[in-house]
């Protein structure tokens, strides 16, 4: 992925999020549905006890891939907040400060 002059750490984080998604789902990114990606993010968050910043970084990596590399504008991820007693969903991009 070409990342428009982003820092090396961002490139590594974005690439890692795509790699982990592909390994978990067993498909190439273009074949993965939004629901599968969201399920992966929630599962990965819970298995690895990730904080919201890390989850947001992973979402930004996936958003970059789909929106900037594949130029798919129809993708919309939602994220379940782990701290809520019941899951509430926030549309991707509403609270995230990702530049894509």
C-alpha positions in Angstrom: 0.0 0.0 0.0 1.2 3.5 -0.8 0.4 5.8 2.1 1.0 9.3 0.8 4.1 10.1 2.9 2.7 8.8 6.2 5.2 7.8 8.9 6.7 4.3 8.8 4.9 3.4 12.0 1.6 4.2 10.3 2.4 2.1 7.3 3.3 -0.9 9.6 0.1 -0.5 11.7 -2.1 -0.2 8.6 -0.5 -3.2 6.9 -0.7 -5.3 10.1 -4.4 -4.6 10.4 -5.0 -5.8 6.8 -2.8 -8.8 7.2 -4.6 -9.9 10.5 -8.0 -9.4 8.8 -7.0 -11.6 5.8 -5.5 -14.3 8.1 -8.5 -14.4 10.4 -11.2 -14.4 7.7 -9.2 -16.4 5.1 -10.1 -14.2 2.1 -8.6 -11.3 0.2 -9.8 -7.9 1.3 -12.1 -7.4 -1.7 -14.1 -10.5 -0.8 -14.5 -9.6 2.8 -17.9 -8.1 3.8 -18.3 -5.2 6.2 -19.9 -7.6 8.7 -16.9 -10.0 8.5 -14.5 -7.1 9.1 -16.5 -5.8 12.0 -16.7 -9.2 13.5 -12.9 -9.6 13.1 -12.2 -6.2 14.8 -14.5 -7.0 17.7 -13.0 -10.5 18.1 -9.4 -9.3 17.8 -10.1 -6.5 20.3 -11.4 -8.9 22.9 -8.8 -11.6 22.3 -5.9 -9.2 22.6 -7.5 -6.8 25.1 -6.9 -3.8 22.8 -7.7 -0.3 23.8 -9.8 2.0 21.7 -6.8 3.8 20.2 -5.4 0.5 18.8 -8.8 -0.5 17.5 -9.2 3.0 15.9 -5.8 2.6 14.2 -6.8 -0.8 12.8 -10.1 0.7 11.5 -8.2 3.6 9.9 -5.9 1.0 8.2 -8.9 -0.8 6.7 -10.6 2.4 5.8 -7.5 3.6 4.0 -7.3 0.3 2.1 -11.0 0.3 1.0 -11.5 4.0 0.5 -8.1 5.2 -0.9 -6.6 2.1 -2.5 -9.7 0.3 -3.8 -11.7 3.5 -4.1 -14.8 1.8 -2.6 -17.0 4.5 -1.1 -19.8 2.2 0.0 -17.8 0.6 2.9 -19.0 1.6 6.4 -17.6 0.1 9.5 -19.1 0.4 13.0 -17.3 -0.2 16.2 -18.8 -1.6 19.4 -17.6 0.2 22.5 -16.2 -2.4 24.9 -16.7 -0.2 28.0 -20.5 0.0 27.4 -22.7 -2.4 29.4 -24.5 -3.1 26.3 -22.9 -2.7 22.9 -23.6 0.6 21.2 -22.4 1.3 17.7 -20.8 4.4 16.4 -20.5 4.9 12.6 -16.9 4.7 11.5 -15.6 8.2 10.9 -18.0 10.0 13.3 -15.7 9.8 16.3 -12.5 8.7 14.6 -9.9 11.2 13.6 -8.5 9.3 10.6 -7.2 11.1 7.6 -8.1 9.1 4.5 
